Amino acid sequence: MKRALPAIGLFFLAPLVAEFLLGDLPVTMLGALVVLAPMYGGGALLIRELVRRTHRGWPSILVLAFAYAIFEEAFTTQTLFNPNYLHLNLHLLEPAFIPALGIGIWWTVYVLTLHTVWSISVSIGLAEALVPTRETQPWLGQIGLMVTTLLFAFGAIASTLITMRQDRFLATIPQFSVAAFACLITIIVAFRLPQPAPDRAPGQPPAAWLIGCVSLAAGSVFLLVPKQWAWWAVAAYLLLDLLMIAAVGHWSRQSAWSASHRLALAAGAAGAYAWHAFVQTPAVGGAGIADRVGNTIFAAGLVVLIIVAAKRLRPAAAP
């Protein structure tokens, strides 16, 4: 059981980051973890295990996280296509709407980035930082992997049924087909990416604290870009995504790149979620005292997690 603790931690950490640290759901809705943990946690855990078992690295995790994002938003919630998701009058598809495709480019880029970066990748990064000696090792055996797969399937089906019960919207066959094709191609690409090179180029990336600040700033800017900018917002998102991919890609190829840098990168991005939760209106409920207390609890929990992970990295790096 002790060997599976990191997997259990990621299973619950992913939904907490994705929905509660973000501030979309209030602390009073923690019971939703019954469905959210199998969906988010199961997905994050499956992605991590498949990548680590095949000895691939973070590029494959990011690409599979993108496939997960398409799957969730195109099939389980259908927000990519639903003009009035759950009748909440959020107008998600209106900015940069393309009638021929039935999608809003603003929402598509925004929500797929949220899941790719925060829901999956940041959650995996934080969880792995807590167990630095097992960072690249599989955490589950064959039985654990099968159980995780079943839990993920349960989460996906339950999420879909709950959504359909509240909103009978159904996307078109061409929309589902394109989304399925995109998922398939993305998964294939993830497993065709080369394995990490054993030797990295000489070089010294910026200090971990500076990388954390860059990650925090980039995540904060991403979350603050107003959707009213429409196509300009899309351009800003894509520019931020490309700049961070290029910067991290360059830094991580240098020999001095370490687990501390990876923790700082994940911590900075998670920190953007934590502070932004205090200024946004939750997707469910209002912004009352209970919600702000919940925001404080989750932000404090993140700080504790980062401190614990940083302390565990020190003895692991000593040898």
N, C-alpha and C positions, 0 to 999 in steps of 0.2 A: 504493500500500500504506500509506503514511504517513497518508492521510486515513481509512483504515479502522481505525487503531490504537485509537481510543476504543471502537469497536464490539467489537473483539477483546477489549479489556480488560473490558468489561461482560459479554461472553460467558463469561469465566472467573471474574469477580468474583462474579456472582450465585450460582453453586453453592458457592463458597467461603464466602460469607456464610451462605447458607441451611443448609448442613449441617456445615461444618467450624468456622467461627467460633462457631456455636451450640454445638458440642461433641457433636452427635449422632453424627458419624462421626470416627474417629481419623485422624491424619495418615498412618498406614500404609495407608489406603484411598484415597489420592489417585488411584489408577488408576480409581476409579469415576467420575472426571470425564469419561470417555469417553461415559457415558450422561447424567450429571448436567449437564454443560455444555450439550449440545443442549437438554435439557429446561428447566432453569432459565435458563441464559444465552440460549438461543434465545427463550424466552418473554419475558424482560425486554427483550431487544433489539427484538423485534417490537412490543411494547407501546410502547416509547419511540419507535421510528421512525414508527409509525402516528399517534401523538399529535403528534409534532413536524411531520410532513408535513401534517397537517390544521390546524396552528397552534392546537392546543388546549393546555391547561395541566395542572397537577398534579392537579386534581380528576379529569380523565379518566384520568390514569395510575393513580390510586388505585382508580377504579372498574374499570378493565381488570385491574388487579392482583387485585382481588377475584374477577373472572371466572376468571382463571388459577387462583386458589386452589381454586375450586369444581371446575374441570376436573381439576386434579391429584388432589385428594383424593377426588373422586367417581368418576373414571373410570380413572386410571392406577394408583393405589394402592388405591382403594376403602376407605380408612380411615374415611370417614364412616359406612360401613355394616357393616364387618367387625368382629364382636365379639372376634376374636382375630387381629389383623393379624400375618401371617407366623408365627403360632404362638409369639409372643414373650411371651404372658401379660401384656400391658401393661394390660389392662382399661380401654381408652380410652373405651369407650361406657357404662360403668357409672354414672359420675357424671351426674346429671340425665338419665337415660335416658327416652325416650318410646317405649314399645312400639309404638304405632300407626304411628309413622314409622320405627322401627328405627334411630334415631340417638341419640347422646348429645349433648345440647345443650352440655355443657361442652367436649367435644372439638371439636365443630363450630365454636363461637365461637373457641376457643383456636387451633386450627390454621389456620383461615381468616384470623385476624388475623396470625399469624406470617408467612404467605405474602404477604398484602396489604402489610403494613408492611415486614417485613425482607427476605424473599426477593426481592421485586421493587422496591418503592419506595425502600428504603434503598440497595440496590445501584445503582439508576439515579441517585439523588442523589449518591452518592460518585463514580460514574464521570463524571457531568457536571461535578462540581466540579474534576476534574482537567484539564478543557479548557474553562475559563470563556468563552473567545471563541467557542466553538461549542456552548454550552450548549443553545440552543434550535434548533440547525440539525440537519437529518438527517445521519446519519453514513454512510449506505449509499446506493448507487445502485440501479437496478432489479435488476441481477444480484445484488448483495449481498443485497437484500431477498428475492429468490427462493431464494438459497442458505440464508439464515437460516430461511425458512419450511420448507424441506426438512429442515434440521437439527433444527428443533423437532419436526417430524412424526416423524423418526427417534427422537429422544429420548423422545417420548411413547409410541411403539409399543414401543421397547426396554424402557422402564420397566414398561409393562403386561405384556409377555411375561415379564420377569424376575420380577415379582410373582406372576403366575399360575403360573409354574413352581414357585415355593416355596409357594404357597398357592392352592388351587383354588377359593377362595371366589368367588361371583358374586352381585352385588346383584340385586334384583328389577327387573323392567321398570318398574314405577311409580317406584322409587327413581331409576333412570337417567333416566326421563322428566322427573321433577321437577327433577333436577340440570341436565339439558340445557336445560329451559325457563328456569331461573334464570340459567344462563350466557348464553343468548340475550338475555333481558331486560336483564341487566347490561351487555352489550356495546352494545345499542341506547342505553341511558341514557348510556353513556360518550361516544357520538358525538352525542348530543342536548344535552349540556351546552354552555353558551355559551363562546365563545372568551374568553381573558383580556382584560379591559378595558385599553385603552392607557394610560389615566390612573387612578392610584390615589388614594385619599383621603389628605389630609394626615395625618401622624401619625408617631410614632417608636415602633417596636416595642422590646421589651427588647433589651439588648445581646446580641450573638451568643453570647457565653460563657454568659450566663444561660439563653438558649433551649436551648443544649446541655445544661446541667445539668437543666433541666426535662425534656428528652427522655430523658436518662439515667435520671432518677428514675422517670418514667412507665414506661419500658421495664423497669426493674428490678422495680418493683412488679408489673407484669403477669406477669413470669416467676416471681415468688415466691409468687403467690397459690396456695395448695394446692388440688389438685383435689378433695380430701376435702370442701371447702366446698360442692361440687355447685352447687346453684342460687345460693347466695350468691357463689360464684366467678364464675358467669355474670354476675350483677349487677355484680360488681366490674369484670370485663372490659369490659362494655358502658359502664359509667360512665367508665372510663378512656378508652375509644375516643371517646366523645362529647365529653368534656372536651378531649382533644387536638385533635379535629377543630374544635371551636368556637374554641379558643385560636389554633391555627395559621391557621384561616380568618380570624380577626380580625386577627392580626399581618400576614399576607401581603397584606391589602388596603391596608396603609398604605404611603405613598410611600417611606419609608426602608427598607422591606424589601429585602434584598439577597442576593446569592449567598453571602455569609458567613453569613447567617442560615440559609439552606438547608443549607449544609455542616454547620453546628453541629447542626441538627435531625437530619440523617442520622448524623453522628458520634456524637451522644449515644445514639441508638437502637442503633447498632452496638456502642458501648461496653458497653451492657447485655448484649448477647450475649456479648461477649468475657469479661467478668468472671464471668458466670453459668456459662460452660463449665467453670470450675474447680470448681464445687460440685455439678454435676449428674452423674448417671451416664449415660454414652453409650448411645445406642439400640443400638449394636453394640459388642461388646467390654466391657471393664471400665473401671476408672479407675486404671490403673497408671502407672508412670513415663513410658512412651512416650506415653500419652495426654496427660499433663500437659505434657510437652515440646511436643507438638503444639499444645495450647492456648496455650502461651507463644509459639510461632512465629506463630500466626495473630493473636494479640493484638498482638504486636510489629509484624507486617505492617500491621495496621489503623492503629497509631500513625504509622508511616512514611507510609502513604497520606494520612492526615489532614494531617500536616505539609506534605507535598508539595503537596497541594491548597490549603492555606491560603497557601502562598508564591506559588502561581500566581494566586490570586485578587487579590493585592495589585496587581501591575502591570496586571491586567485592569480593576480598579476605578479606577485612577488617572485616566484621561481623563474 
